[in-house]
Structures are given as C-alpha cells and as structure tokens.
Amino acid sequence: MNEFEANNLEILRLLDLWVPRLLALSEEELSARTNSPGRTAQKIIGHMVDSAANNTQRIIWLQLEKSPLLFPDYAQRGNNDRFIAAQNYRDEDAGNLIRLFQYANLHLVHVIRNVDPSKLDNEWIDALGERVSLRVMILDYLRHFELHLREIEELIPTES
C-alpha cells in the first residue's frame, strides 16, 4: 500500500456515504441555508468539484514541469468564491452537480494512485508565496474534503 492509499480509501468511503445522502435531498434543501461565508450546501459541493479539478491539474503539472511550479491558486484571496460565482453553482442541476462531485473525486483518487513517486518532493508556489510539495498537497486533500463535508452537514436537514 502506498503512502496515500489510506487517504484514498477514506475519500472513497466518504463518497459512498455522502453521494446517496446528497442525491436524496431536494434542490431546496441544498440551497435553503447558508453558512457564515454565504455558501449553501450546493455551492460547497461546487467548490469541492473545483477543488478536485484544480488538484488533479496541479498533481499532473507537478509531475511534468520543473519545480517549483507557478500554477494559479484558485483557493486563496477569494478566488474560490469567484469560481463558484462564475460557474453559477446555485442554478446548476443538483443531481448533475453531485454526480460531478463524485466522479471528479473518483478520478482524483485514480490520478493519486498513479503519481510518479520520484516527483513527490516537487513543489508549487501558492498565492501566499508558500512552497507546497506534491506529497503534502496530496496528503492534505482529505483534510480539506472532510472540512467541507462538515460544513455541508451543518447546512442540510438531519435524518430522522
């Protein structure tokens, strides 16, 4: 088992748990409440799609280009909310968005499972000027994934 497989298995387990739960909710339930940054569950799901897509691209580029890599950092300085707005996740079909969330993360796990181990120390420079290695970025993804699932948990109706 490689050093990321425990994280991969947890992401897959969480997808198996959450996708049916999210698909069972109405569009109204996914968009009725907002958290303190003003995001609904549906917008958070959209952000998680963006995160999977951006991390997939970053993982690939970190294996192909010289280190340190200069790659746009969508998550810093409010860019993640601009991504959410530009894609209008609020009006996206919820079922399609949830499936995109599922498949984007399934693909991300596949990409992680195929990372060249010799590239794990390659770094990218984030918007704050910090260097982040490919290894650290991959290991941190599960924390980020779980953080946003907890945010969704707080916004959606509890099961009775």
C-alpha positions as MATLAB code, in Angstrom:
seq = 'MNEFEANNLEILRLLDLWVPRLLALSEEELSARTNSPGRTAQKIIGHMVDSAANNTQRIIWLQLEKSPLLFPDYAQRGNNDRFIAAQNYRDEDAGNLIRLFQYANLHLVHVIRNVDPSKLDNEWIDALGERVSLRVMILDYLRHFELHLREIEELIPTES';
ca = [
       0.000    0.000    0.000;
       1.452    3.374   -0.965;
       1.584    6.272    1.457;
      -1.638    7.788    0.088;
      -3.833    4.708   -0.038;
      -5.351    5.141    3.429;
      -6.456    8.651    2.385;
      -7.719    7.348   -0.960;
      -9.797    4.669    0.754;
     -11.265    7.233    3.151;
     -12.224    9.539    0.265;
     -13.913    6.587   -1.462;
     -15.711    5.620    1.758;
     -16.941    9.183    2.239;
     -18.161    9.333   -1.360;
     -20.085    6.096   -0.849;
     -21.661    7.567    2.282;
     -22.374   11.085    1.043;
     -23.408   10.764   -2.603;
     -26.659    8.860   -1.881;
     -27.374   11.182    1.037;
     -26.914   14.280   -1.124;
     -28.911   12.830   -4.024;
     -31.815   12.211   -1.628;
     -32.061   15.929   -0.810;
     -34.214   18.340   -2.752;
     -32.729   21.346   -4.517;
     -34.459   23.474   -1.904;
     -32.803   21.573    0.943;
     -29.414   22.006   -0.748;
     -29.864   25.748   -1.148;
     -32.105   26.853    1.742;
     -29.442   27.674    4.328;
     -26.101   29.476    4.101;
     -23.046   29.346    6.337;
     -21.111   32.392    7.555;
     -19.203   32.838    4.253;
     -22.598   32.819    2.490;
     -22.333   29.381    0.897;
     -25.167   26.916    0.554;
     -24.583   23.160    0.539;
     -24.933   23.282   -3.237;
     -22.244   25.962   -3.545;
     -19.937   23.969   -1.244;
     -20.424   20.903   -3.450;
     -19.492   23.083   -6.427;
     -16.401   24.287   -4.594;
     -15.466   20.649   -3.937;
     -15.745   19.984   -7.689;
     -13.393   22.924   -8.283;
     -11.020   21.613   -5.644;
     -10.897   18.137   -7.193;
     -10.400   19.588  -10.673;
      -7.706   22.064   -9.621;
      -5.858   19.493   -7.521;
      -5.968   16.989  -10.382;
      -4.391   19.552  -12.703;
      -1.841   20.580  -10.108;
      -0.828   16.933   -9.480;
      -0.322   16.379  -13.192;
       1.630   19.593  -13.779;
       3.819   18.946  -10.732;
       4.930   15.727  -12.402;
       5.543   17.291  -15.819;
       7.153   20.682  -15.129;
      10.248   21.889  -13.312;
       9.938   22.557   -9.600;
       8.939   24.979   -8.204;
       5.828   25.263  -10.322;
       3.954   28.514  -10.753;
       0.315   27.474  -11.024;
      -2.761   29.630  -10.423;
      -4.028   29.260   -6.869;
      -7.791   29.328   -7.138;
      -8.376   28.892   -3.399;
      -6.571   31.934   -2.000;
      -7.602   35.575   -1.833;
     -11.285   34.950   -2.571;
     -10.743   33.232   -5.886;
     -12.672   30.156   -4.790;
     -15.819   32.248   -4.336;
     -15.230   33.834   -7.745;
     -15.007   30.316   -9.227;
     -18.317   29.445   -7.542;
     -19.980   32.596   -8.886;
     -18.561   32.293  -12.405;
     -19.933   28.765  -12.712;
     -23.271   29.691  -11.116;
     -23.431   26.553   -8.985;
     -26.551   27.965   -7.345;
     -28.537   27.257  -10.507;
     -26.765   24.035  -11.556;
     -28.922   20.906  -11.620;
     -28.225   19.420   -8.172;
     -28.162   15.807   -9.336;
     -25.674   16.585  -12.090;
     -23.507   18.589   -9.702;
     -23.467   15.819   -7.090;
     -22.504   13.245   -9.710;
     -19.782   15.588  -10.997;
     -18.510   15.886   -7.401;
     -18.488   12.088   -7.178;
     -16.767   11.470  -10.496;
     -14.242   14.295  -10.123;
     -13.131   12.811   -6.812;
     -13.097    9.250   -8.152;
     -10.813   10.490  -10.918;
      -8.634   12.368   -8.429;
      -8.122    9.141   -6.447;
      -7.166    7.410   -9.710;
      -4.646   10.171  -10.502;
      -3.161    9.985   -6.993;
      -2.781    6.218   -7.341;
      -0.718    6.811  -10.474;
       1.625    9.544   -9.224;
       5.294    9.085  -10.027;
       6.921    8.627   -6.580;
      10.092   10.351   -7.809;
       8.097   13.603   -8.190;
       6.636   13.773   -4.659;
       9.087   16.428   -3.492;
       8.302   18.737   -6.436;
       6.775   21.984   -5.213;
       4.371   24.644   -6.370;
       4.173   28.173   -5.040;
       0.746   29.190   -3.754;
      -0.783   32.678   -3.863;
       0.718   33.486   -0.481;
       4.217   32.639   -1.706;
       4.425   29.364    0.245;
       6.037   26.296   -1.264;
       3.881   23.174   -1.110;
       5.216   19.775   -2.105;
       3.201   17.342   -4.170;
       3.325   14.902   -1.235;
       1.946   17.452    1.248;
      -0.715   18.605   -1.203;
      -1.961   15.042   -1.743;
      -1.953   14.228    1.970;
      -3.808   17.459    2.806;
      -6.631   16.840    0.340;
      -8.520   14.507    2.712;
      -8.487   17.168    5.462;
      -9.929   19.698    3.035;
     -12.523   17.197    1.781;
     -13.673   16.400    5.330;
     -13.786   20.099    6.289;
     -16.286   20.835    3.541;
     -18.372   17.746    4.300;
     -18.699   19.023    7.881;
     -19.828   22.396    6.503;
     -22.478   20.651    4.414;
     -23.526   18.585    7.439;
     -24.298   21.798    9.319;
     -26.479   23.106    6.487;
     -28.637   20.163    5.495;
     -31.597   18.668    7.355;
     -30.709   15.884    9.751;
     -32.019   12.423    9.087;
     -34.786   11.370   11.436;
];
